[in-house]
Amino acid sequence: MTNPASSGISAHLGPVDFFSSPAAPWVFLTGLPKFGIRQQRAVRSATPVLTDVLAMNAATLKALGFSAPAVMSIQAWQRQDPGDSVVAKALDTLRNCERLGVGILTMACGNYPEALRHIHDAPLVLYTLGDSALLGRDQIAVIGSRNATRAGLDHARRFSAELSARKLVITSGLALGIDGAAHAGALDAGFPSIAVIGSGIDRIYPAQHQRLGERIIEHGVLVSEYPPGTPARAGHFPRRNRIISGLSRGILVVEAGLKSGSLITARLALEQGREVFAIPGSVHSPVAKGCHHLIRQGAQLVETVDHILEELDIWWSMHGATAGPEEAQACQSGNQADTAGELAGLDSREIAVFEALGYDPQSTDALSSVTGLPADQLMQSLLLLELQGLVSSAPGGFQRIT
């Protein structure tokens, strides 16, 4: 589980600790009135660092289009005044995270998921319970109807188990029907799963999935952009869907009606440049009509896991590094010269993992066997090596890139 102290949260958080916490400015910004994506873009046109807005004077803030209440709250932040309602709410959020053991990932964190960072309306803050390092792994979303057929539930379980075995983490929305079957399929096969929810991290919704949510916290990670204590609301779920697709390399729609929320997720995935896959069904089934619509619109028709992996291999090759031979040689030469210096900043565990890697993908099971590290420590080391630009994830595991 993510240690809340890693987000700069002190024990028994008080106002002084709050204003010095690295997470606090970002949590504060999420509560700022009318600070949506349009306003964020206006700020970024003036400064590349979003939190710089908290040091701006009133005239600059008004010129950027901030409302009067937002300007007043920013001025309260500058005075370190916990009496302001937005400041007080952010302070309460960090206290609740500390109390509940909730991790906080902001866009300033190096381990904020890279795939999500580049969507146009990426959440400023993610709250997590479980192993947040999984968010940096290659994922595929498996989604579909809440009113699924028995065949659809079986498909969701089987595909999720097989995709997990092929080193893709299953991500879904913890809803009834296909979502729940996808999570259970991965977990029952002994693999982690990621659930993105439309409520506070401490309010698992729907209630029928309380135990499933607890299993995901134990063997995966639960994620929300909403602070603890936030109830589930209808408007939260479409926004949750953009995170599901944004985290994933592709989405698999198992069953969906023509008015299903899964079609919204599929549209978002296409806008984000993700692959969309759909399983066909009976022409007489109402929960197959959405999948058939997606296929007619260009989604990949899939019958086996191999169909998905073949398309994702093409996706990875198109979205990966495309340096020409001379550039690649120069990068390789420079990296070889710099590798020793980069390794010098790592501890013995990361060096051992790096030395166990080759230039062909190796599975985490093989790396765990060679290094003797448990899975959680191995994944932490691999994440650090990825952040250093020394290794990369690929179908089949991890490999050196220097």
ABEGO torsion letter per residue (X at the ends): XBBAAAAGBBBGBBAAAAAABAAAAAAAAAABBGBBAAAAAAAAAABABAAAAAABBAAAAAAAGBBAAAAAAAAAAAAGBAABAAAAAAAAAAAAAAAAGBBBBBAABAABBAAAAABAABBABBBBBEBAAAAABBBBBBBEBABBBAAAAAAAAAAAAAAAAAGBBBBBAGBBEAAAAAAAAAAAAGBBBBBBBABBAABBOBAAAAAAAAAAAAABBBBBABBBGBBBBAAAAAAAAAAAAAABABBBBABBBAABAAAAAAAAAAAAGBBBBBBBBBAABAAAAAAAAAAAAGBBBBABAAAAAAAAAAAAAAABBABBAAAAAAAAAAAAAAAAAAAAABBAAAAAAAAABBABBBBAAAAAAAAGBBAAAAAAAAAAAAAAGABBBBBGEBBBAX
